[in-house]
Amino acid sequence: MNKKVLSLSLAGLILASANANAFYVGAGVGSSKAKFDGSSFDKDTAFSLSAGMSIPLPLIPIRGEVELFNLKSSDDSVTGKITGAAANAYVGLPLLPIVKPYVGMGLAYSQLKGDGEKSDWQVVPQYMLGLDLSLPLIPVAGGIEYRYMDTKFDGKDFGNDGVKTKVHTVMMKGRFHF
């Protein structure tokens, strides 16, 4: 079993490195709106930094990346902020050579901070839908992404029940392939 996994991993790396634009770095900026324990907060800023690898399969492009992110949402007196690092995987849906919709899922190691309180660090799932725009032979891609998180953050500052959190984020993202 281990030889098969190693062989498949090596084949994937060879396939990806055969493409001149396999590796990338990226950034995103946008807006995030959250509900903490049912209380709706106003929109605030969101940003991310990422590094990843594309595997350009002929019909279904796949990407994997690691990402650092900061999602804020606030009301009149409190700002809630979710920070963390994530491992994300994306699957492209081929439609046109320039416009490429995708779906993604990630596991984030994140923490909720707000009003001087903070949760424990924990693993949180996140789900993404997006649309990439890229031109052939140009190493830059851009697009728009919607991200959703629905989880409960636990920690001594938030009591025994924790804080039920739903976060909706829309970001403009860009990637430079090298």
FENDABEL-V603370 format. One record per residue. N is the residue number from 0. RES is the residue in one small letter. SS is DSSP state (H for helix, E for strand, - for the rest). PSI is psi in whole degrees, -180 to 180 (NA if undefined). Layout:
# FENDABEL-V603370
n->N res->RES ss->SS psi->PSI
n->N res->RES ss->SS psi->PSI
This chain:
# FENDABEL-V603370
n->0 res->m ss->- psi->-45
n->1 res->n ss->H psi->-34
n->2 res->k ss->H psi->-37
n->3 res->k ss->H psi->-45
n->4 res->v ss->H psi->-44
n->5 res->l ss->H psi->-43
n->6 res->s ss->H psi->-44
n->7 res->l ss->H psi->-40
n->8 res->s ss->H psi->-44
n->9 res->l ss->H psi->-42
n->10 res->a ss->H psi->-40
n->11 res->g ss->H psi->-42
n->12 res->l ss->H psi->-40
n->13 res->i ss->H psi->-44
n->14 res->l ss->H psi->-44
n->15 res->a ss->H psi->-41
n->16 res->s ss->H psi->-18
n->17 res->a ss->H psi->-24
n->18 res->n ss->- psi->128
n->19 res->a ss->- psi->-24
n->20 res->n ss->- psi->32
n->21 res->a ss->- psi->-41
n->22 res->f ss->E psi->148
n->23 res->y ss->E psi->160
n->24 res->v ss->E psi->149
n->25 res->g ss->E psi->169
n->26 res->a ss->E psi->154
n->27 res->g ss->E psi->149
n->28 res->v ss->E psi->144
n->29 res->g ss->E psi->-147
n->30 res->s ss->E psi->143
n->31 res->s ss->E psi->137
n->32 res->k ss->E psi->132
n->33 res->a ss->E psi->157
n->34 res->k ss->E psi->123
n->35 res->f ss->E psi->117
n->36 res->d ss->- psi->41
n->37 res->g ss->- psi->-14
n->38 res->s ss->E psi->125
n->39 res->s ss->E psi->131
n->40 res->f ss->- psi->161
n->41 res->d ss->E psi->163
n->42 res->k ss->E psi->148
n->43 res->d ss->E psi->-169
n->44 res->t ss->E psi->154
n->45 res->a ss->E psi->142
n->46 res->f ss->E psi->160
n->47 res->s ss->E psi->154
n->48 res->l ss->E psi->138
n->49 res->s ss->E psi->160
n->50 res->a ss->E psi->137
n->51 res->g ss->E psi->-169
n->52 res->m ss->E psi->135
n->53 res->s ss->E psi->141
n->54 res->i ss->E psi->101
n->55 res->p ss->- psi->72
n->56 res->l ss->- psi->150
n->57 res->p ss->- psi->-42
n->58 res->l ss->- psi->-30
n->59 res->i ss->- psi->98
n->60 res->p ss->- psi->141
n->61 res->i ss->E psi->146
n->62 res->r ss->E psi->147
n->63 res->g ss->E psi->141
n->64 res->e ss->E psi->161
n->65 res->v ss->E psi->146
n->66 res->e ss->E psi->143
n->67 res->l ss->E psi->135
n->68 res->f ss->E psi->160
n->69 res->n ss->E psi->116
n->70 res->l ss->E psi->120
n->71 res->k ss->E psi->151
n->72 res->s ss->E psi->142
n->73 res->s ss->E psi->161
n->74 res->d ss->- psi->-160
n->75 res->d ss->- psi->-32
n->76 res->s ss->- psi->-17
n->77 res->v ss->- psi->141
n->78 res->t ss->E psi->123
n->79 res->g ss->E psi->137
n->80 res->k ss->E psi->130
n->81 res->i ss->E psi->120
n->82 res->t ss->E psi->154
n->83 res->g ss->E psi->-175
n->84 res->a ss->E psi->144
n->85 res->a ss->E psi->154
n->86 res->a ss->E psi->119
n->87 res->n ss->E psi->148
n->88 res->a ss->E psi->137
n->89 res->y ss->E psi->143
n->90 res->v ss->E psi->123
n->91 res->g ss->E psi->149
n->92 res->l ss->E psi->106
n->93 res->p ss->E psi->123
n->94 res->l ss->- psi->-58
n->95 res->l ss->- psi->158
n->96 res->p ss->- psi->-21
n->97 res->i ss->- psi->-40
n->98 res->v ss->E psi->121
n->99 res->k ss->E psi->100
n->100 res->p ss->E psi->155
n->101 res->y ss->E psi->161
n->102 res->v ss->E psi->153
n->103 res->g ss->E psi->163
n->104 res->m ss->E psi->146
n->105 res->g ss->E psi->161
n->106 res->l ss->E psi->120
n->107 res->a ss->E psi->139
n->108 res->y ss->E psi->104
n->109 res->s ss->E psi->170
n->110 res->q ss->E psi->141
n->111 res->l ss->E psi->130
n->112 res->k ss->E psi->143
n->113 res->g ss->E psi->136
n->114 res->d ss->- psi->42
n->115 res->g ss->- psi->0
n->116 res->e ss->E psi->157
n->117 res->k ss->E psi->151
n->118 res->s ss->- psi->174
n->119 res->d ss->- psi->155
n->120 res->w ss->- psi->134
n->121 res->q ss->E psi->163
n->122 res->v ss->E psi->128
n->123 res->v ss->E psi->130
n->124 res->p ss->E psi->149
n->125 res->q ss->E psi->150
n->126 res->y ss->E psi->140
n->127 res->m ss->E psi->145
n->128 res->l ss->E psi->138
n->129 res->g ss->E psi->175
n->130 res->l ss->E psi->116
n->131 res->d ss->E psi->145
n->132 res->l ss->E psi->121
n->133 res->s ss->E psi->146
n->134 res->l ss->- psi->143
n->135 res->p ss->- psi->144
n->136 res->l ss->- psi->6
n->137 res->i ss->- psi->127
n->138 res->p ss->- psi->13
n->139 res->v ss->E psi->135
n->140 res->a ss->E psi->149
n->141 res->g ss->E psi->172
n->142 res->g ss->E psi->-169
n->143 res->i ss->E psi->143
n->144 res->e ss->E psi->138
n->145 res->y ss->E psi->135
n->146 res->r ss->E psi->142
n->147 res->y ss->E psi->133
n->148 res->m ss->E psi->138
n->149 res->d ss->E psi->107
n->150 res->t ss->E psi->177
n->151 res->k ss->E psi->122
n->152 res->f ss->E psi->129
n->153 res->d ss->- psi->158
n->154 res->g ss->- psi->160
n->155 res->k ss->H psi->-30
n->156 res->d ss->H psi->-19
n->157 res->f ss->H psi->13
n->158 res->g ss->- psi->-171
n->159 res->n ss->- psi->-27
n->160 res->d ss->- psi->-16
n->161 res->g ss->- psi->-170
n->162 res->v ss->E psi->117
n->163 res->k ss->E psi->126
n->164 res->t ss->E psi->132
n->165 res->k ss->E psi->126
n->166 res->v ss->E psi->129
n->167 res->h ss->E psi->128
n->168 res->t ss->E psi->137
n->169 res->v ss->E psi->126
n->170 res->m ss->E psi->143
n->171 res->m ss->E psi->129
n->172 res->k ss->E psi->150
n->173 res->g ss->E psi->149
n->174 res->r ss->E psi->140
n->175 res->f ss->E psi->120
n->176 res->h ss->E psi->137
n->177 res->f ss->- psi->NA
